[in-house]
Amino acid sequence: MLRQFQFNTPKPRSTAATVALFVFGLILFLPILALLLIAGFFASIVFGVLMLFGIVSTKIRSLMKRDDEGRKNVRVRR
């Protein structure tokens, strides 16, 4: 009797119990997986928009760049 508790031998499950465990796992993990996929999708869209905004603002800033004396896009020979 002591060996049965000590080794904890696995008991064979019936097919109904296996199907029930599979359905329970599906119901539990499918919404979590869907939420992770949706969150990743929206995070990639937001990241892309912010990256484009940063690139465009950098390009605009470089076009409007002034030198030390306040002139726009003028190279001074020294």
N, C-alpha and C positions, 0 to 999 in steps of 0.2 A: 504494500500500500504506500509506503514512503517513497518508493522509486517512481511511482506514477506522478507524484507532486514534484519530485526532484528533477526529472527529465522533461516534464511538461510535453508529453507526446502529442503531436497535432492530431486532432480528430478529423476524419473526412467529413466535408460539408456536403449537404444535399445540393442538388442543382437549383432548387428554389432559393436557398440561402445564398448561393453564388450569384444568381441573377439579382437578388435583392441588394447584395453588397455592390454589385456593378452599377445598378440604377441609382443607389444612394450616392456613390462616388461621382457618377455623372451629373446628378442634380447638384451636388456640392461644388464640384470643381469647374464645371462648364461656365457658370456665371463669372467666377473669378477670372478664368482665362479670357472670357469675352471682355471684361472690364480692363484687363491688362492690355489687350490688343487695342481697344478703343483709346485708352490713355496714351499708349505709344504712338498711335496714329496722330492724335491731336498734338502731342508734344513735338513730333517731327514737323508738323505744319507750322506751329508757332516758332520753332527754331529756324525753319526756312524763311519765314517772314521777317523775323528779327535779323537774320543774317543778310537778307536782301536790303533791309533798311540801313544796316551798318555800311554795306558796300556803297549804296547810293549816296548816303550822307558823306562818306569819305570822298567819293568822286566829286560831289558838289563842293565840298570844302577845298579840294585841291584845285578846282577850276577858279574859285574865288580867292585863291591865295594871294596875299599881298607881301611885298618885300618889306624891308626895314623902313623904307621911306614912304610907304603908303601907296606905291604903284602896283597895279595889277598885272601879272604875267609879263613882267619886263625883266630881262636879264641885264645886269649891269656889268660892263667890262671893267676890270680893274687892272 
